[in-house]
Amino acid sequence: MESNLSIPRPEYPRPQWVRDRWLNLNGPWQFEIDHGKSGKERGYHQPEHTLEGTITVPFCPESKLSGVEYKDFMAAVWYKREFTLPEDWNSGRILLHFGAVDYETEVWVNGTSVGTHRGGYSSFSFDITPHVKEGANVVTVYAEDDVRSGSQPRGKQSERFHSHGCDYTRPAV
């Protein structure tokens, strides 16, 4: 496992359910904005496809800490990361946990869809045991978040480019 000094937010994320064996996937991930929502058709979920940029997870692409700092609206985004399970994890279940992902999400492990989730304000998990293998594994995440559509909850995220009232938006340009 990487040194905790190189992982942003290295603490165990759910202290009420601490496990002895866990792997923190925060840190650098491949990243790409998919304005046309065509990445599935172009095979972005396939393990061999490389995304164009990088992002530091767990930070959102609008933030400076993410390294992306993209200020405009994004129809969809892709994240991808390789990980290796420790050798002593050959028994038991392997769960992949997400604290939250806005808004509609699909996750693949080694090119196989392991599940979808809708709702950007709640955590979710997938049992990925049947989809992992010894050695390198690839997790790919696709997320759509159209706060301008009016068809999904948006919390305090503004549907306008600039902040207004009590709604906030991307950092000032």
Backbone bond lengths (Angstrom), bond angles and torsions (degrees), N, CA, C in turn:
res aa  C-N    CA-C-N  psi(-1)  N-CA   C-N-CA  omega(-1)  CA-C   N-CA-C  phi
1 M - - - 1.448 - - 1.525 108.45 -
2 E 1.348 116.07 148.10 1.450 121.59 179.28 1.522 110.30 -63.95
3 S 1.308 115.53 156.36 1.454 120.87 174.38 1.518 109.31 -64.02
4 N 1.335 116.95 139.28 1.461 120.86 178.37 1.522 112.35 -59.97
5 L 1.327 118.63 -22.01 1.455 120.98 179.77 1.524 111.65 -68.04
6 S 1.320 118.71 -24.85 1.458 121.20 -178.83 1.529 112.92 -96.48
7 I 1.313 117.60 -2.21 1.462 121.73 -178.38 1.528 109.48 -106.21
8 P 1.338 118.46 118.87 1.455 118.60 174.61 1.530 110.07 -68.48
9 R 1.313 116.48 140.49 1.465 122.54 -179.04 1.531 110.73 55.34
10 P 1.353 118.06 61.00 1.465 121.44 -174.46 1.523 114.43 -76.78
11 E 1.327 117.65 -9.73 1.466 120.40 -176.44 1.529 111.22 -67.22
12 Y 1.323 114.89 155.82 1.460 119.87 176.80 1.528 107.95 -63.04
13 P 1.329 118.52 126.96 1.466 120.63 -170.45 1.530 115.54 -75.47
14 R 1.308 118.51 -19.79 1.470 120.71 -176.61 1.522 108.37 -131.39
15 P 1.335 117.53 80.32 1.468 120.51 -172.46 1.523 114.32 -61.15
16 Q 1.314 118.43 -21.32 1.465 119.54 178.36 1.530 112.29 -75.87
17 W 1.329 118.03 -11.52 1.459 122.01 179.49 1.527 111.13 -130.86
18 V 1.296 117.58 46.90 1.465 121.34 -176.75 1.529 110.54 -61.63
19 R 1.311 115.30 136.24 1.465 122.44 176.31 1.520 108.01 -117.40
20 D 1.313 116.36 149.47 1.461 120.34 177.90 1.531 111.51 -69.56
21 R 1.327 115.93 -36.89 1.461 120.36 -176.78 1.526 108.80 -112.66
22 W 1.325 115.76 114.95 1.461 120.31 176.50 1.519 109.08 -155.66
23 L 1.307 116.18 159.06 1.452 123.11 -176.72 1.525 107.79 -129.65
24 N 1.329 117.41 126.10 1.455 122.60 179.52 1.526 108.46 -90.82
25 L 1.331 117.02 120.96 1.462 121.06 -178.71 1.528 112.68 -98.18
26 N 1.334 117.55 11.44 1.460 119.78 173.86 1.520 109.26 -64.41
27 G 1.324 115.84 157.09 1.460 121.06 179.65 1.508 110.38 122.37
28 P 1.326 117.91 -156.41 1.465 120.55 -176.14 1.527 112.89 -73.30
29 W 1.302 115.46 132.47 1.464 124.89 174.44 1.528 107.41 -128.22
30 Q 1.334 116.55 154.91 1.462 119.99 166.63 1.529 106.35 -68.24
31 F 1.335 117.02 151.93 1.457 120.56 -176.14 1.521 109.50 -152.15
32 E 1.334 115.51 145.48 1.464 120.22 174.21 1.522 109.77 -155.38
33 I 1.328 115.44 136.77 1.461 121.67 174.06 1.519 107.19 -83.41
34 D 1.333 116.73 136.35 1.466 123.01 -177.42 1.526 108.44 -120.22
35 H 1.337 116.04 78.36 1.465 120.93 -176.10 1.526 112.37 -59.36
36 G 1.324 117.94 -34.19 1.457 122.10 -177.62 1.520 114.42 -91.00
37 K 1.332 117.84 0.20 1.470 122.54 -177.46 1.527 111.22 52.33
38 S 1.313 116.45 39.21 1.469 120.91 -176.94 1.528 112.70 -110.40
39 G 1.320 117.70 6.07 1.461 121.08 -176.24 1.517 114.63 -60.89
40 K 1.338 117.39 -35.32 1.470 119.04 178.24 1.521 109.59 -62.82
41 E 1.331 115.99 -43.96 1.465 120.34 179.18 1.524 111.59 -64.09
42 R 1.338 116.92 -29.62 1.463 121.70 -178.69 1.524 112.81 -91.05
43 G 1.330 117.37 1.96 1.462 120.90 173.55 1.516 115.64 81.32
44 Y 1.334 117.84 25.01 1.464 120.72 -179.89 1.525 112.30 -60.29
45 H 1.326 117.46 -25.62 1.465 121.06 -178.15 1.535 112.54 -79.33
46 Q 1.305 117.74 -10.87 1.455 120.50 179.24 1.534 109.36 -73.24
47 P 1.325 117.89 137.64 1.465 120.99 -175.54 1.526 114.07 -56.38
48 E 1.311 117.76 -32.60 1.460 120.46 -175.79 1.532 113.32 -79.56
49 H 1.331 117.64 -13.17 1.470 120.07 179.21 1.529 109.85 -76.06
50 T 1.326 116.71 130.21 1.466 122.19 178.63 1.522 109.28 -101.36
51 L 1.321 116.54 128.95 1.458 121.28 176.32 1.522 109.22 -78.61
52 E 1.337 117.20 154.63 1.466 121.71 -169.92 1.524 115.53 -73.98
53 G 1.331 118.66 -31.12 1.457 120.24 -174.10 1.507 112.59 -121.28
54 T 1.339 115.35 -169.24 1.461 121.62 175.20 1.520 109.09 -133.94
55 I 1.328 115.24 156.65 1.458 123.17 177.57 1.524 107.63 -143.36
56 T 1.324 116.22 149.68 1.454 120.57 173.65 1.522 108.09 -97.97
57 V 1.318 115.92 112.82 1.463 123.52 177.30 1.520 106.78 -85.79
58 P 1.316 120.14 135.80 1.453 129.46 27.15 1.525 115.11 -103.23
59 F 1.314 119.56 20.57 1.460 121.16 -174.07 1.523 111.95 -86.88
60 C 1.337 116.55 144.64 1.471 121.50 -178.51 1.525 110.20 -73.20
61 P 1.331 117.67 154.34 1.463 120.89 -175.50 1.528 113.88 -62.25
62 E 1.322 118.02 -22.15 1.467 120.06 179.33 1.519 112.68 -74.22
63 S 1.329 117.44 -21.93 1.460 120.88 -172.81 1.522 112.74 -84.73
64 K 1.315 115.02 153.34 1.463 121.44 176.88 1.528 110.73 -64.29
65 L 1.347 117.12 -38.49 1.467 120.87 -178.04 1.525 113.24 -62.30
66 S 1.330 117.33 -23.52 1.468 120.79 179.56 1.517 112.04 -71.76
67 G 1.340 116.36 -22.83 1.459 120.24 -174.65 1.514 113.07 84.91
68 V 1.343 117.71 -6.85 1.460 121.71 -179.93 1.527 109.46 -95.95
69 E 1.307 116.98 -55.29 1.462 124.69 176.82 1.527 111.91 55.47
70 Y 1.337 116.78 43.48 1.462 122.10 178.11 1.521 108.09 -85.98
71 K 1.337 117.49 122.92 1.457 121.45 -168.82 1.528 115.11 -96.02
72 D 1.304 118.44 -16.26 1.467 120.02 -176.15 1.522 110.24 -91.07
73 F 1.311 117.06 176.99 1.461 122.22 179.89 1.528 110.34 -69.17
74 M 1.335 115.70 147.14 1.464 122.22 179.30 1.526 107.36 -127.76
75 A 1.315 117.22 120.61 1.468 120.58 -179.49 1.525 111.25 -66.85
76 A 1.312 115.95 -39.35 1.466 120.68 -179.09 1.528 108.35 -157.89
77 V 1.325 115.31 156.87 1.467 121.40 178.15 1.517 109.47 -139.35
78 W 1.326 114.78 156.60 1.457 123.18 178.51 1.520 109.52 -124.91
79 Y 1.326 115.62 141.06 1.461 123.33 175.00 1.526 107.08 -128.74
80 K 1.330 115.95 144.90 1.470 118.83 178.36 1.521 108.78 -149.56
81 R 1.336 114.65 140.26 1.467 119.66 179.31 1.523 109.87 -151.56
82 E 1.322 115.08 141.65 1.462 120.91 172.14 1.522 108.15 -92.15
83 F 1.320 116.17 144.00 1.466 121.08 175.48 1.516 108.44 -145.58
84 T 1.322 115.28 154.99 1.457 121.71 177.54 1.516 107.97 -121.75
85 L 1.320 116.24 127.89 1.463 120.05 177.56 1.524 109.39 -75.29
86 P 1.322 116.86 141.14 1.469 118.67 174.83 1.536 110.51 -57.83
87 E 1.318 116.54 147.36 1.471 121.51 -176.00 1.523 112.88 -59.39
88 D 1.329 118.10 -30.83 1.472 119.77 -177.05 1.528 113.04 -82.51
89 W 1.328 117.97 9.32 1.466 121.55 178.92 1.536 111.48 -96.43
90 N 1.291 117.70 31.12 1.464 120.03 -177.43 1.524 113.29 -84.92
91 S 1.343 117.45 3.83 1.466 119.97 174.73 1.524 108.10 -132.52
92 G 1.294 116.64 155.93 1.463 120.74 -179.41 1.513 111.84 90.38
93 R 1.303 115.37 -177.37 1.457 122.73 -177.55 1.525 109.79 -97.04
94 I 1.320 116.15 147.56 1.462 122.49 175.90 1.524 106.83 -112.24
95 L 1.337 115.64 116.14 1.459 121.23 -180.00 1.519 109.46 -109.63
96 L 1.322 115.97 139.05 1.452 122.61 176.52 1.521 107.28 -109.17
97 H 1.334 117.08 115.52 1.467 123.07 -175.75 1.522 110.77 -106.02
98 F 1.322 115.35 141.63 1.462 122.84 173.25 1.518 107.70 -124.43
99 G 1.338 117.07 132.68 1.459 120.93 176.86 1.510 111.39 -68.68
100 A 1.315 117.19 -40.09 1.464 124.32 176.47 1.523 107.76 -179.36
101 V 1.322 116.17 146.45 1.463 122.64 174.52 1.519 105.89 -143.06
102 D 1.335 117.26 125.50 1.470 120.70 177.62 1.510 109.91 -83.36
103 Y 1.245 122.47 139.57 1.435 130.53 -20.73 1.528 108.51 -115.52
104 E 1.333 115.47 -46.51 1.469 120.48 174.96 1.520 107.32 -108.24
105 T 1.325 115.53 124.91 1.460 120.99 -170.39 1.525 111.02 -127.27
106 E 1.329 115.84 142.42 1.464 121.72 168.83 1.518 106.87 -129.43
107 V 1.335 116.05 140.92 1.458 121.75 -177.08 1.529 109.22 -124.95
108 W 1.337 115.21 136.87 1.464 122.39 176.22 1.516 108.77 -120.32
109 V 1.312 116.48 145.72 1.456 122.55 169.88 1.521 106.54 -124.37
110 N 1.315 115.65 121.30 1.471 122.31 -178.71 1.526 112.00 53.72
111 G 1.341 115.98 37.26 1.459 121.65 175.59 1.512 115.52 86.35
112 T 1.328 118.61 -2.02 1.458 122.46 179.61 1.523 109.97 -107.65
113 S 1.320 116.58 128.52 1.464 119.96 178.39 1.525 109.24 -65.48
114 V 1.343 115.58 128.01 1.465 120.37 -179.62 1.526 111.46 -107.15
115 G 1.344 117.31 -6.80 1.453 119.17 176.41 1.513 113.26 156.57
116 T 1.336 113.37 168.97 1.453 121.93 176.94 1.524 108.72 -128.65
117 H 1.312 115.44 159.02 1.464 121.16 177.78 1.517 108.25 -146.71
118 R 1.327 114.76 142.84 1.464 120.57 178.35 1.510 108.27 -126.02
119 G 1.311 116.70 128.95 1.461 122.20 179.80 1.511 110.14 120.71
120 G 1.304 116.70 113.07 1.452 120.94 -173.93 1.504 115.53 -82.58
121 Y 1.319 118.95 -0.26 1.461 120.17 -172.01 1.515 113.62 -112.00
122 S 1.304 116.97 9.01 1.461 119.07 -177.24 1.523 110.71 -131.55
123 S 1.325 114.74 151.00 1.462 119.43 177.16 1.522 109.58 -79.18
124 F 1.325 116.01 160.24 1.461 120.86 178.26 1.513 108.87 -154.77
125 S 1.332 115.80 162.41 1.465 122.48 -177.87 1.517 109.90 -142.08
126 F 1.320 115.05 155.27 1.459 122.04 172.37 1.521 108.20 -131.20
127 D 1.327 116.21 139.88 1.459 121.34 172.52 1.527 106.43 -82.67
128 I 1.330 116.32 111.29 1.467 120.33 -175.71 1.525 112.18 -104.98
129 T 1.326 117.27 11.21 1.464 122.33 -176.63 1.533 112.72 -49.15
130 P 1.350 119.21 -49.44 1.463 117.88 -176.96 1.535 114.50 -71.58
131 H 1.336 117.14 -7.48 1.458 120.19 -173.32 1.522 114.22 -108.14
132 V 1.340 117.49 -8.72 1.464 120.06 178.96 1.518 110.17 -94.10
133 K 1.326 114.68 161.03 1.459 120.91 -178.73 1.520 108.35 -139.14
134 E 1.324 116.45 168.33 1.465 120.10 173.90 1.518 108.35 -63.94
135 G 1.315 116.40 145.55 1.462 120.47 179.38 1.518 111.55 85.01
136 A 1.326 115.58 -149.98 1.457 121.79 -174.37 1.525 111.83 -71.81
137 N 1.325 115.39 138.26 1.460 124.72 174.45 1.517 107.56 -128.98
138 V 1.337 116.63 155.24 1.463 121.02 -179.76 1.521 108.90 -125.36
139 V 1.336 115.90 126.83 1.459 121.09 173.98 1.534 107.32 -109.37
140 T 1.340 115.59 133.23 1.456 122.57 -179.92 1.522 108.16 -125.51
141 V 1.328 116.43 135.28 1.460 122.50 -178.10 1.520 108.62 -125.64
142 Y 1.337 115.63 130.78 1.464 123.06 175.70 1.516 107.62 -117.36
143 A 1.335 117.12 132.19 1.463 120.25 179.99 1.520 110.52 -136.40
144 E 1.335 115.44 131.18 1.462 122.62 172.11 1.519 107.86 -107.41
145 D 1.340 116.47 139.59 1.462 120.65 179.73 1.517 108.43 -151.37
146 D 1.338 117.10 94.84 1.460 122.15 -177.37 1.525 109.95 -106.58
147 V 1.345 116.10 82.23 1.468 119.62 -177.73 1.519 112.05 -68.26
148 R 1.308 118.53 -13.47 1.467 121.56 -179.66 1.522 113.10 -87.32
149 S 1.317 118.99 -11.92 1.464 121.59 -173.68 1.523 113.29 -72.10
150 G 1.321 117.21 -27.31 1.459 120.13 -174.31 1.516 112.94 76.44
151 S 1.330 117.52 1.05 1.466 120.88 -176.83 1.525 113.02 -103.73
152 Q 1.329 117.25 7.03 1.460 120.21 178.56 1.523 108.55 -141.38
153 P 1.317 117.26 153.34 1.461 118.89 174.37 1.527 109.44 -62.43
154 R 1.316 116.21 144.74 1.459 118.71 -178.79 1.512 112.60 -129.88
155 G 1.318 118.66 1.97 1.456 120.38 179.69 1.506 110.10 58.53
156 K 1.323 116.03 -128.25 1.462 120.40 179.43 1.519 112.25 -104.38
157 Q 1.338 116.47 13.71 1.457 120.11 175.95 1.525 108.41 -74.54
158 S 1.306 116.93 129.84 1.457 121.94 -176.97 1.523 111.49 -75.51
159 E 1.323 114.93 141.61 1.461 119.78 172.82 1.528 110.29 -85.28
160 R 1.327 117.08 -4.77 1.465 122.91 175.79 1.531 109.10 -98.91
161 F 1.327 115.41 162.41 1.457 119.14 179.68 1.523 111.50 -66.00
162 H 1.332 117.76 -40.75 1.461 122.01 -178.83 1.528 110.47 -102.27
163 S 1.319 116.24 154.85 1.463 121.68 175.94 1.529 109.45 -62.26
164 H 1.335 115.02 148.76 1.472 119.75 175.87 1.517 108.10 -155.62
165 G 1.336 115.48 148.43 1.464 119.12 -178.25 1.521 109.50 53.98
166 C 1.327 115.90 -131.51 1.471 118.98 178.36 1.523 112.22 -96.89
167 D 1.348 117.08 3.58 1.465 120.33 178.20 1.521 109.87 -84.67
168 Y 1.325 115.15 141.04 1.465 119.90 177.63 1.514 109.12 -111.38
169 T 1.273 116.90 163.90 1.452 121.78 179.01 1.528 109.21 -142.82
170 R 1.279 116.06 -160.03 1.446 120.94 179.98 1.522 110.65 -56.87
171 P 1.342 118.12 153.62 1.472 119.43 176.11 1.523 110.60 -55.45
172 A 1.313 116.35 150.97 1.470 121.55 -176.99 1.523 111.97 -54.28
173 V 1.303 114.64 140.71 1.474 121.25 180.00 1.513 108.90 -92.56
